[in-house]
């Protein structure tokens, strides 16, 4: 099993971070399938071979992704896409 962990500092208000995180969950669901759910201030996304969690507080956002055996071959591409999304949406 492969693991991706990305942490970013942010200066956004809680509502903005929550909205951005919701949008990310919806994008993942529409693009890849699977499903997501809220658990407090964390979105948990599951899809075959992917178990991802995006959590945040007042100043940090953290993305943790566990990849199954087959998906681990795509780790570099997935990590690059997550970083690109964060670069575009986190300030």
C-alpha positions as a Markdown table, in Angstrom:
| # | Residue | x | y | z |
|---|---|---|---|---|
| 1 | Unk | 0.0 | 0.0 | 0.0 |
| 2 | Unk | 1.2 | 3.5 | -0.9 |
| 3 | Unk | 0.6 | 6.7 | 1.0 |
| 4 | Unk | 0.4 | 10.4 | 0.0 |
| 5 | Unk | 0.4 | 13.0 | 2.8 |
| 6 | Unk | 0.3 | 16.7 | 1.8 |
| 7 | Unk | 0.0 | 19.5 | 4.4 |
| 8 | Unk | -0.5 | 23.2 | 3.5 |
| 9 | Unk | -0.8 | 26.4 | 5.5 |
| 10 | Unk | -3.7 | 28.6 | 4.6 |
| 11 | Unk | -5.2 | 32.0 | 5.6 |
| 12 | Unk | -8.7 | 31.3 | 4.4 |
| 13 | Unk | -11.8 | 31.5 | 6.7 |
| 14 | Unk | -13.4 | 28.2 | 7.8 |
| 15 | Unk | -16.4 | 28.6 | 5.5 |
| 16 | Unk | -14.2 | 29.1 | 2.4 |
| 17 | Unk | -12.0 | 26.0 | 3.3 |
| 18 | Unk | -15.2 | 24.0 | 3.9 |
| 19 | Unk | -16.7 | 25.1 | 0.5 |
| 20 | Unk | -13.4 | 24.3 | -1.3 |
| 21 | Unk | -13.2 | 20.9 | 0.3 |
| 22 | Unk | -16.8 | 20.1 | -0.6 |
| 23 | Unk | -16.1 | 21.1 | -4.2 |
| 24 | Unk | -13.1 | 18.7 | -4.2 |
| 25 | Unk | -15.3 | 15.9 | -3.0 |
| 26 | Unk | -17.8 | 16.5 | -5.7 |
| 27 | Unk | -15.2 | 16.7 | -8.4 |
| 28 | Unk | -13.6 | 13.4 | -7.3 |
| 29 | Unk | -17.0 | 11.7 | -7.3 |
| 30 | Unk | -18.0 | 13.0 | -10.7 |
| 31 | Unk | -14.6 | 12.3 | -12.3 |
| 32 | Unk | -13.7 | 9.0 | -10.8 |
| 33 | Unk | -16.8 | 7.6 | -9.1 |
| 34 | Unk | -16.8 | 6.5 | -5.5 |
| 35 | Unk | -18.4 | 8.5 | -2.8 |
| 36 | Unk | -17.5 | 11.0 | -0.1 |
| 37 | Unk | -18.9 | 12.0 | 3.3 |
| 38 | Unk | -18.3 | 14.6 | 5.9 |
| 39 | Unk | -16.9 | 13.7 | 9.3 |
| 40 | Unk | -16.7 | 17.0 | 11.3 |
| 41 | Unk | -14.1 | 19.1 | 9.5 |
| 42 | Unk | -12.9 | 16.3 | 7.3 |
| 43 | Unk | -14.1 | 14.9 | 4.0 |
| 44 | Unk | -13.5 | 11.1 | 3.6 |
| 45 | Unk | -13.5 | 9.9 | -0.1 |
| 46 | Unk | -13.5 | 6.2 | -1.0 |
| 47 | Unk | -13.2 | 4.6 | -4.3 |
| 48 | Unk | -11.8 | 1.2 | -5.3 |
| 49 | Unk | -8.2 | 1.3 | -4.3 |
| 50 | Unk | -8.3 | 4.8 | -2.9 |
| 51 | Unk | -9.0 | 6.0 | 0.6 |
| 52 | Unk | -8.6 | 9.7 | 0.9 |
| 53 | Unk | -9.2 | 12.2 | 3.7 |
| 54 | Unk | -9.0 | 16.0 | 3.6 |
| 55 | Unk | -9.0 | 17.7 | 7.0 |
| 56 | Unk | -8.5 | 21.3 | 8.0 |
| 57 | Unk | -8.4 | 23.7 | 10.9 |
| 58 | Unk | -8.0 | 27.5 | 11.2 |
| 59 | Unk | -4.6 | 27.5 | 9.5 |
| 60 | Unk | -3.7 | 24.1 | 8.1 |
| 61 | Unk | -5.1 | 21.8 | 5.4 |
| 62 | Unk | -4.0 | 18.2 | 5.2 |
| 63 | Unk | -4.6 | 15.6 | 2.5 |
| 64 | Unk | -4.0 | 11.9 | 3.3 |
| 65 | Unk | -4.4 | 9.3 | 0.6 |
| 66 | Unk | -3.9 | 5.6 | 0.9 |
| 67 | Unk | -3.6 | 3.8 | -2.4 |
| 68 | Unk | -4.2 | 0.1 | -2.9 |
| 69 | Unk | -1.8 | -2.1 | -4.9 |
| 70 | Unk | -3.1 | -1.3 | -8.4 |
| 71 | Unk | -3.6 | 2.4 | -7.7 |
| 72 | Unk | -0.1 | 2.8 | -6.2 |
| 73 | Unk | 1.3 | 2.7 | -9.8 |
| 74 | Unk | -0.4 | 6.0 | -10.3 |
| 75 | Unk | 0.9 | 7.6 | -7.1 |
| 76 | Unk | 3.1 | 10.2 | -8.9 |
| 77 | Unk | 0.2 | 11.4 | -11.1 |
| 78 | Unk | -2.3 | 11.5 | -8.2 |
| 79 | Unk | 0.1 | 13.4 | -6.0 |
| 80 | Unk | 0.8 | 15.9 | -8.8 |
| 81 | Unk | -3.0 | 16.4 | -9.4 |
| 82 | Unk | -3.6 | 17.0 | -5.6 |
| 83 | Unk | -0.7 | 19.5 | -5.5 |
| 84 | Unk | -2.0 | 21.3 | -8.6 |
| 85 | Unk | -5.5 | 21.6 | -7.1 |
| 86 | Unk | -4.1 | 22.9 | -3.8 |
| 87 | Unk | -1.9 | 25.4 | -5.6 |
| 88 | Unk | -4.9 | 26.7 | -7.5 |
| 89 | Unk | -7.4 | 26.8 | -4.5 |
| 90 | Unk | -5.5 | 27.3 | -1.2 |
| 91 | Unk | -4.3 | 30.7 | -0.2 |
